[in-house]
Amino acid sequence: MSIDTVPSAQDLRSVAENSNAWPFEEARKIVARLKKRPKDEVIFETGYGPSGLPHIGTFGEVARTTMVRHAFRVLTDDKIRTRLIAFSDDMDGLRKVPDNVPNKELLEHDLGKPLTKVRDPFGTHPSFGEHNNARLRAFLDHFGFDYEFASSTEYYTSGRFDAALLKVLEHFDKVMGIMLPSLREERAATYSPFLPIDPKTGIVLQVPVVAHDAKRGMITFEDPETQERFTVPITGGRCKLQWKPDWAMRWVALGIDYEMAGKDLIDSVKLSGEICKALGGQPPEGFNYELFLDEKGQKISKSKGNGLTIDEWLRYASPESLSLFMYREPKAAKRLYFDVIPRHVDEYYQFLDGYNRQDTRQRLSNPVWHIHSGHPPQIDMPVSFQMLLTLVSTSNAENAETLWGFIGRYRPGVTAQTHPKLNELVGYALHYFRDFVLPHKTFRDPTEQERAALGDLRDALSQLPAEATPEDIQNVVYEVGRREPFLDPKKKGKDGRPGVSLDWFNLLYQVLLGQEKGPRFGSFVALYGLQNTVDMIDGALARSA
């Protein structure tokens, strides 16, 4: 089959059934689940704790789940309805005041209350929970995700969870039997799966339940300060569940078929799965993804503020490059820091460029197929992000117009209007250079041997015609470097002579560009200009004289 031919749904499914791309591996688990328990709708879920603003992990979970959902639709010819519920645990009690909010004293007074009863320190919504929910929805809408928003408060108070809550009460002893062995002795002594909402203060109470009546749907708890006993119904939003029983109850109540979670929740997933079974449900399919690490290899933490935020990534690169980061090896720990951005920007476009030359099997293993739900765009990217960064660094470009001047000479007819995605890349490169490259830019002085080699490179480039191709320039650069101490006898040139080691190119980057690595040097010179490069070499030699 030609790669230009759009495969039929049957052909696509046939290839997908044998694809080793992880979204298809996950989707096949759902297909197998349906064979055992057929149903006409499959429900995917992601969870969000609105005690803080949406972050990069929220994006990753929704993006990855969306990829699995699309893979499932391909495997089933889109004959089974699917839904993705983005669930907000906004009935949880506020346990501590976040560091990154104004008017903290408002939150201090509302500690312990459900997040939808905590006053909004930003003053834009009726509650802090609703403020963060709005931010979540705007966040997901910005990326074009197809989802349904669900509020824990609304589901509890409207009665949508009542039947499942009564089922938890009916199996109270089983739930306790599952939870107690996982708790420390002190915690186990007062643990209850039900958390009553204090009718006087509105606080979510963590108090022991001294009696429960499944027939009446009531629990009795004791006020730890007054020892007074209160009997309250568990329905209608007057109680909520501790989060592990809550997770299990939600799976049963909503019929969740797929939900992934971070590696730090492996034990929680297991316990919630056992409770789900005790309630007569089937735990959803899913997997535990690895956590992100900062530049020091430490786990990223919202409270510590280490690592990289979604806004920071999007200042320096496109959402598609972030999706590529999320697609790759979800079960492997990865550094999420600024220095991973340029590689993912360029590799996204490399995958996009390669897609047009691939057959169906290869395309279904290409990340861009999953990032774009089977319909990757056609984008011509004549200049790489790494090349733009080097160009900004070398030319000391202060604005996009300067960069476009180089690009227009290198690729006549390529403009900001004809290549809007390249224009976006130009803006990202300027931001990235100013914030990360410039503060750490250092030039090293060449040795006498290196000075001689640079002088010869200058003379050789001076003799090239203005219309020399990147390949012509690269050949000259390579030939000048074919000398001690840059010879690499393990490599062989096309003529059988010894090759050139990376030390030669590292010298060019470090002495001429003030950076540790860079793009293919011949391509850079073609973009920057032969005379500009000659002037740059003269400047480096004069600087180190």
Disulfide bonds with the S-S distance in Angstrom:
none
